[in-house]
Structures are given as structure tokens and as C-alpha cells.
């Protein structure tokens, strides 16, 4: 494929500004042989479009892990950002490409890039799209559970707003603060807005505060349609406090924080209680 005409003016240390090239096309469509031929012919793997998108971004967006490997081995910059601030790892997590994400991490990708007004963290991206395997990988590699983006808030806010229960459970089990607030709005407010009863029940089990008020003075129940299953469940929780047993579990988990799943199995107590404390 002929390379699209490119305006090659060197820009700092990030490569060349260019229109979309054959390298981008090959990476995006998973044409690994063509990509290797282009690389071997001397094409720069760090060519960028006017939006600062590299072939590595394109490969990650499409989940083309074989092309990701070729580009990284050829010297592609692992943390280069688009004009919107997205790194290749953000793209891989948004696409749910676990293999691509692992390759990027092996090549030193930053798990917690600085957040901008236009972008979220790789963990946010995984939770927004419901890619629980990528979310777990990010957490295992030190992703900040309370990283705060302007649009959603924490990754837990994002998972609940998008109704991704698996991601929300992974975050909560990892020690994410269930009552963390964005403008006083908690994850439970988001669950109530989307009227997801399963999410509501899980958040409350992990200590979600049904009485929390947002910046408008509204509780979660105020966002559920009157008489809906979600509203009835929240009404039940408001009238029925957690048992002492449940409160003890919540208190212990809060105290242990992100170390809970590491510490609890080592306690000299019955397996049944360990399972309870770990929400198994």
C-alpha cells in the first residue's frame, strides 16, 4: 500500500507530524506481514497523525496484539498521548484487548498516567467499556482505585454509571471506596439512576450509604422511579439497617482497605467466615 502523502516536520522527540500512513492502516487492520515489511523498509513507527495518533494507538484500538508486539519491538513509544491525552494502554483497555495491554505493560507502559480534562485512566477506560479482565490487570499492576476524572469520577462511578457489575465487584473487592463522592454523588446514586437492582444490592452489601446526599441534596432513592424495583429496594434498605454481622464485615474491610483480600485468607478463622469477609 502506498504511503499517504505526509507533512514530515520534526516535532520534538515524539516523531513526525503526518497524515495517516500505510503503517497506520496495516496496524489498524492487523496486517502483520505488511507492517513488518514497512518497518524493515525503514518507516518510522512513531509517525503521528494530526490528532497525534500513532500506529501503536491504532493497533491497540483494534486489539491487534500481533501488530502491537511488532511496533513495540521496533521502538514505538509506549506512553505517547493523542491530542485527547489517551495513551496506547488507555486504547487497549477501552478495546478490551488483554494481550495488547499485557504487552504494553511488559514494555513499561504507565498504569497511572496523569489525567486531563479530556481523558481518563486505563482503569477508567476498562470500567467504562465493561472489560473486567483488563480492569483486574490494571489493578494488579497498581492502578489507583480512587483516580478521579472530570466526567465520571472514580472508576467505580464509571462502572456503575455504565452498569458493568463485574467491573464494580472487582473494584470493590480490591478495596475501592464504596462511598467516594463526585460532587457528593456516590456510586449508589449512579446505580439508582440506571435502576440496576443488582448493583444497588452489591453496593449496599459493601457499605454503600443509602442516606448520602449529592450536591442537589438528593439521596439515591430520589433518582429511582417511584414504585420501581430499584426504588422499592432502596426504600427497604432505608427502613432496614444492616445487621451487626454485615456492619462488622464492612468495618473490617474498610480498615484493611486494598489489603483485605491479601490479609483475610491468612486469618486464623474458619473458611466459612473467610468466604463471608471476602464476599464469596
Steps between C-alpha positions, in 0.01 A plus 500: 500500500638840408571732788257791515664836436651620825612837632821391668612778731683378807320580825707464813571139595169342407569432134351668194170673443332323212172411339384144538755261350516143375657415835184619677279303262699179536501526881129577516398209276737246652712459188804380689706393196447832324578684822826312542597573139436872553703499820784310335498752213575776748159652568488678837269324744445831678336686214195685630184634343382854560315363806831357625384144441783255439480157334528360853182682601325359194615146571382526862165652405431202275650241736764393250745355752737352242543844345539651847793266561664584168470873564633480856792282395579759231515782754148642509459746786289323756354802681450749216167682533240608247377859495229380741759357737441129437798266523518169311420327831180705528409385148575135575288506817213672322514235227520217751822371346660320792794373294578851375480640852739234629750576222486871577561438869795273418648792306459741791162662433383735775200360686412836658558771239413853606133574435390788281168672438449277196625159605465235766741240636540152345299362795220748430498399135472131591212570740317728258498224238444214744829327431543329837813302407680820404372669816643220714831516313525874565420453870755219531759737353430782745224705339365765736149400606409857592637669187251774421400610153284803434213325324431188710704531820666178618516176300222369728280792401567417134425128542170573674393773258554252216345206694807279483447286809809281452727804489329653804547179699869477405551859614314452827682177582829675427418763761341783303317741730132429452394845624758706312320807367506716190324825587357299792365245250584139587503182294165417659352815347613374159354153563170659600492716187534196276265306732726197515382298800795259493744791516304664779501181706872445450594858589293486818659166593837671472383786722340740254324782685134517395463831687785680318390825338653649187558868423127537427410353837364181343539148636538201264131414536407842365640399161301177466148503359245473781376143529776356282693194625802725562296749703338223703839345574647833611192566712551163668864580574406839643253335738715196576851576628780250435535225757784508753659216305494699178622816671791308650600373157482848351702648785771237468520541123523878531777466757699259280437701183685375193673228706175326597519211252864445590453509878161334559592151367794495742285556810471208739123469458266256327485484123132584516571832670786569259263445208252737661761770554620461141145520360534156341 
